[in-house]
């Protein structure tokens, strides 16, 4: 792929004018918002619930070492094998090692954004394993050989007709574009894979320290089949998913459902605490949990933006973001798109390579306002911009030093400021004559934007006229 900033700019220029694509996304978002706002009224005090969720996640993140140790201890006591992965490469190696030990051939996966983050599917397929996504949306984009479009709705950008054509081409089975009929096509194909699978891989929505249990929430039952049928189960979970107490789920499960899909509660909410115990009818014979760091502890060390680790991956900030709604999920070029992705991706994958995402925002604040755990998203985007410029360390780059040295004496002297304003008005008159031409000094800007006109009269001039 091209460098991230070039990819984003090129993709945004291509997608933003596509009115059909924009219509599909905004129609889907509109339906979601109506239902979500109705479900929020079911909370006795929605803002109080947000405050409690924010405090709970803040406590969990700030005592992450203690909670992770307790979580791992409780899991191991029931026979689970816990692995610690400091980066993506190590996580892939651990999982591939488990697959080799089990002589696996077919792997079935439920939805796991952490697996997308570390490019796990590519690694397994290159090693000769057959990998099948069992979530319907993930299965559809896997057949299309493209990444998920959205944190919660992987195939949001596709119409029923496009999915019908895809199933006809890939599965030779598409009786109509009726959603139920298409779902049955996928079910017939996936049921065979569940029975063939040697290993099931899942993600996790929450990890409960008090009980040492993984919480998975879903609407299709595919994660339950992924965990119950194969002999070996692997859960890949980011270390930030820890919640201190089991009772915390009483808040977080309905909150995730309301903000993620507009439901009061998702259809399936399941807890996993270890391999099959004596007397239990189903479940894996062997259970592995891989705890993934992958730069999360670096973000944890940043007191200013640490609260972004509290994200519950509900996707609510994507749904209200005017940028996401116009350029779409694939434009970002990373697994975590939208406002939360623009905040955390520079931490996870390198600030200088991914700093452009922090500018892919109107800073309207809708993301912060809607976030159920009250992450200060739009201010974090500003902080990323500052950090990328070098200003956090007190070492601005050379052209910034020159710009501020020229600006300071003008801003501090009213006479010079007045002169600069007059020159600016003259400059805009000149710009109006050469706009868009070879002599236009602002051509890169004015290709896609209008330069706002300077006021014909400054406030100081206006005041002098009225108060001599």
KOLRO-125231 format. One record per residue (C-alpha): residue in three letters; x, y negated, z negated. Coordinates in steps of 0.001 Angstrom, whole numbers, plus 500000, padded with zeros to 6 digits. Each point is the difference from the previous one (the first is absolute). Layout:
AlaXYZ ...
REM end
This chain:
Unk500000500000500000 Unk501090496412500552 Unk501178497954496984 Unk497087499434497598 Unk499524496280500648 Unk500097500466503783 Unk497540502902499748 Unk497603497939497883 Unk500121496941502265 Unk499542502040503173 Unk497178502106498546 Unk498212496964498554 Unk500131498170503333 Unk498564503073501709 Unk497254500841497498 Unk498763496602498776 Unk498326499006503330 Unk498347503445500340 Unk496397499089499191 Unk498782503602500258 Unk502512501168497391 Unk499207497041497782 Unk496281500702500266 Unk500428503643498924 Unk502027499041496932 Unk497870497081498912 Unk496787502006500393 Unk501425502721497756 Unk501231497438497476 Unk496660498200499949 Unk498096503171499099 Unk502510500816497281 Unk499830496532498412 Unk496210500068499701 Unk499978503357498213 Unk503047499159497846 Unk498431496802498664 Unk496812501869499085 Unk501980502689498152 Unk501989497397498032 Unk496706498904498450 Unk499745503440498385 Unk502826499013497658 Unk498662498253496915 Unk502888497517500221 Unk502045500258503204 Unk502582497384498989 Unk500353501643496615 Unk500600503332501745 Unk502700498381502162 Unk501686498547496923 Unk499995503357498251 Unk501349501789503087 Unk502778497423500378 Unk501004500340496335 Unk499971503806500204 Unk502206500103503097 Unk502298497336498542 Unk500475502100496870 Unk500585503132502077 Unk502608498348502217 Unk501822498281497152 Unk500349503294498101 Unk500521502144503078 Unk502967501892498542 Unk497995501202497002 Unk496906500925502009 Unk501944501853502695 Unk501864502062497409 Unk496729500928498284 Unk498355500803503335 Unk502838502307501114 Unk500160501731496598 Unk496288500822500025 Unk500148501310503575 Unk503012502218499345 Unk498326501447496894 Unk497375501570502315 Unk502533501424502451 Unk500201497168502543 Unk503401499306501535 Unk500699496249499884 Unk502524498478502398 Unk501425496466499920 Unk500777498340503349 Unk501891496727499965 Unk499493499306503715 Unk498183501217503105 Unk502810502270501165 Unk500177501766496662 Unk496215500465499915 Unk500030501535503487 Unk502860502326499056 Unk498169501169496857 Unk496808500795501907 Unk501823501692502882 Unk501885502078497437 Unk496730501177498476 Unk498650500905503443 Unk503110502073500741 Unk499709501805496662 Unk496400500918500799 Unk500806501087503578 Unk497204497680501064 Unk498833499605503566 Unk496738498004499795 Unk499511497003497717 Unk496661498292499425 Unk499971496468498562 Unk497405497810498397 Unk500287496213500223 Unk503287498755498505 Unk501330496537500810 Unk503253500882498231 Unk500586502701502626 Unk499558497363502711 Unk502411497764498100 Unk502810502587500107 Unk499136501316503520 Unk499406503473498589 Unk497978501359502926 Unk502777499214502470 Unk502571501709497774 Unk497876503140499616 Unk499160500232503697 Unk503652499541500975 Unk500825502881497649 Unk497573502252501866 Unk496927499920497743 Unk496447499574501247 Unk498461497083498088 Unk496256499259500025 Unk498337496964498425 Unk496698501010498397 Unk498462496573499350 Unk497721499299502975 Unk501403496547500740 Unk503591501179499573 Unk499286503032502182 Unk498672497743502765 Unk503050497696500006 Unk502300503027499786 Unk498425501350503196 Unk500606496571501558 Unk503635500113498800 Unk499729496638498262 Unk500239498846496363 Unk496975499158497849 Unk498409496659500782 Unk498799499160496483 Unk500795501161496446 Unk496489501413499510 Unk498565500288503537 Unk502764501495502174 Unk497928500050503212 Unk498069496755499488 Unk501090498648503385 Unk498415502820502022 Unk496481500317501361 Unk497927503186500044 Unk500493500223503742 Unk503774499872499659 Unk499931502720497341 Unk497756502151502193 Unk502450499664502917 Unk502891500827497676 Unk498339503176498689 Unk499134501055503525 Unk503594499548501102 Unk501738501495496951 Unk497464502537498694 Unk497872500707503101 Unk496958499485497826 Unk497885496832499930 Unk496256500639500494 Unk499078496310499527 Unk501131496776498377 Unk497665500558497051 Unk502058499554496782 Unk498631503155498398 Unk500741502072503101 Unk503549498635500187 Unk500518500731496316 Unk498943503603500569 Unk502519500310502834 Unk502783498923497640 Unk498674502280497242 Unk500106503069502249 Unk503612499281500953 Unk501138499185496462 Unk498375502951498214 Unk502252502368501936 Unk503064498040498926 Unk499039500117496310 Unk499950503794500193 Unk503323500137501865 Unk501825497461497838 Unk502884501146497823 Unk500401496637498222 Unk497602497148499233 Unk501328496464499537 Unk498032497227498308 Unk500521496468498818 Unk498516498605496794 Unk497829497048499109 Unk501000500006496340 Unk502352501919497712 Unk498810500264496386 Unk502862499919497500 Unk497948501093496984 Unk498900503300501540 Unk502597500539502724 Unk497382500214502749 Unk499712498783503577 Unk496757498252500984 Unk498897500180503638 Unk496911498219501266 Unk498488500758503429 Unk496769500248501970 Unk500495503078502168 Unk501133502800497681 Unk503071500557502166 Unk502420499332497137 Unk498272502663497900 Unk500421502552502770 Unk503609498883500512 Unk500682500630496315 Unk497901503153499522 Unk500758502241502984 Unk503782499972500678 Unk502173501888497522 Unk502276497012499466 Unk498948496410499323 Unk502233496917500170 Unk498951496548498820 Unk502077497013501086 Unk499247496994497794 Unk501565496581499536 Unk501151499399496435 Unk497830496875499747 Unk496779502074500130 Unk500211500806496276 Unk497120499096497656 Unk500544500359496250 Unk496755501693498934 Unk497354502316501430 Unk497274497564498933 Unk501480497394502381 Unk498450501945502878 Unk496555498943498767 Unk500889496540501320 Unk502344500758502876 Unk498013502699501822 Unk496869497869500543 Unk502134496910500643 Unk501982501802502704 Unk496781501290501581 Unk498278496605500000 Unk502957498078501413 Unk501229502748502306 Unk496835501234501680 Unk497084498109498434 Unk498806503082498090 Unk498968500238496369 Unk502255503067499753 Unk501722502153502587 Unk498548503448500669 Unk502886502053498608 Unk502144499044496997 Unk502341502808498997 Unk502723500429497391 Unk503003502307500502 Unk502216500933497087 Unk502028502991501126 Unk499997503319501848 Unk497191502530499587 Unk499684501082496387 Unk498917503480498809 Unk496260500428500510 Unk499658497166502520 Unk498389501029503320 Unk501912497708502348 Unk502872497591500286 Unk503625500320501087 Unk502317502658498646 Unk502814497437499985 Unk499688496237499500 Unk502645497337500666 Unk499733496276499250 Unk502500497675501693 Unk500301496605498283 Unk501149497421502543 Unk501967496858499129 Unk501137498691503420 Unk500784496432498794 Unk497108499818497547 Unk502369499579497060 Unk501660497126501880 Unk496600498327500177 Unk499442500885496348 Unk503149498045499125 Unk498536496869501619 Unk497935498500497163 Unk498496497468502386 Unk498411502540502368 Unk499827503081497798 Unk496214499848499873 Unk499828501060503670 Unk500794503531498756 Unk496515499961498504 Unk498420500419503461 Unk497459502850500081 Unk500016500164503838 Unk496312499131500329 Unk500599497962503178 Unk497758497145498833 Unk502616497337500793 Unk500267501292503584 Unk496259499788500435 Unk499800496296499117 Unk503255498876501643 Unk499350497808503079 Unk503362501021501466 Unk499370503745499681 Unk496511499583501432 Unk501434498445503143 Unk503269501852500620 Unk499138503418498528 Unk501926502590498046 Unk502464501321502574 Unk501407496529500620 Unk501828500026496659 Unk502222502910501044 Unk500004501472496495 Unk497798502356498004 Unk498849497262497612 Unk498372497200501988 Unk498050496922499038 Unk500776497775496998 Unk501176502730497620 Unk502226501478502703 Unk501435496568500759 Unk500893499656496308 Unk501496503433499274 Unk501506501043503356 Unk502885497490499787 Unk500827501537496606 Unk499700503594501216 Unk501703499614503393 Unk502228496916499854 Unk499179496329499570 Unk501842498585503004 Unk498636502574502479 Unk496419499645498765 Unk499804496374498836 Unk497812499114502993 Unk497063501825498386 Unk499901497393497238 Unk499282497397502678 Unk497172502099501469 Unk497562498303497658 Unk497799496925499936 Unk500531499785496192 Unk496229499606499628 Unk500116501981496742 Unk497129502358500913 Unk502252502994499289 Unk500761498832496460 Unk496357499195499368 Unk498800503468501048 Unk502788502154498501 Unk498383502183497294 Unk503187500023497894 Unk500644496260500502 Unk503342500186501807 Unk501103496460500849 Unk500459500899503654 Unk500085496637501771 Unk502506498579497505 Unk502173503100500453 Unk500016499319503738 Unk501347496518499265 Unk502598501475497656 Unk501121502428502716 Unk500403497063502407 Unk502095498179497441 Unk502121503051499202 Unk500622500705503690 Unk501264496438500492 Unk502571500444497239 Unk498485497291497807 Unk499458502340497039 Unk503759500323499594 Unk500529496264500433 Unk501851500579503270 Unk498009498627502931 Unk501400500687503453 Unk501964497238501796 Unk497214498487502106 Unk497748499753496951 Unk502729498084498157 Unk500293497530502864 Unk496220499598500278 Unk499566499228496308 Unk502982497629499950 Unk498391498022502837 Unk496520500154498508 Unk500873498939496433 Unk501163496404500674 Unk497029499380502308 Unk497462501365497506 Unk501521497940497162 Unk499910496648501822 Unk496564498560500904 Unk501422497839502788 Unk501721502934501686 Unk496886502158499550 Unk497863497320501660 Unk502483499768502877 Unk500013503797500391 Unk496188499968500158 Unk500030497371502752 Unk502622501962501941 Unk497903503126499527 Unk496993498329501605 Unk502159498917502937 Unk501374503535500237 Unk496485501424500187 Unk499099497604502802 Unk503068501241501914 Unk499095503611499193 Unk496545499483501468 Unk501605499075503326 Unk502414502955500171 Unk497921502631498180 Unk500478503464501482 Unk502684498837502418 Unk503708500674500133 Unk500694496798497993 Unk497676501002497156 Unk502237500437496918 Unk497215501818498141 Unk499187502421502816 Unk500440503124497873 Unk497427498641497559 Unk497544498471502446 Unk499657503143502115 Unk497455501282497499 Unk499252497030497720 Unk498927496388500008 Unk502302497518498258 Unk497837498178497418 Unk499976496240500743 Unk501467497576497502 Unk497456497646498498 Unk499833496598501691 Unk500305498392496598 Unk501823501207496899 Unk498426499856496546 Unk502488497299498989 Unk498972497852502992 Unk496332500619499281 Unk500494498974496350 Unk501838496797500879 Unk497121498887502213 Unk497526500364497147 Unk502163498988497031 Unk502451497288501173 
REM end
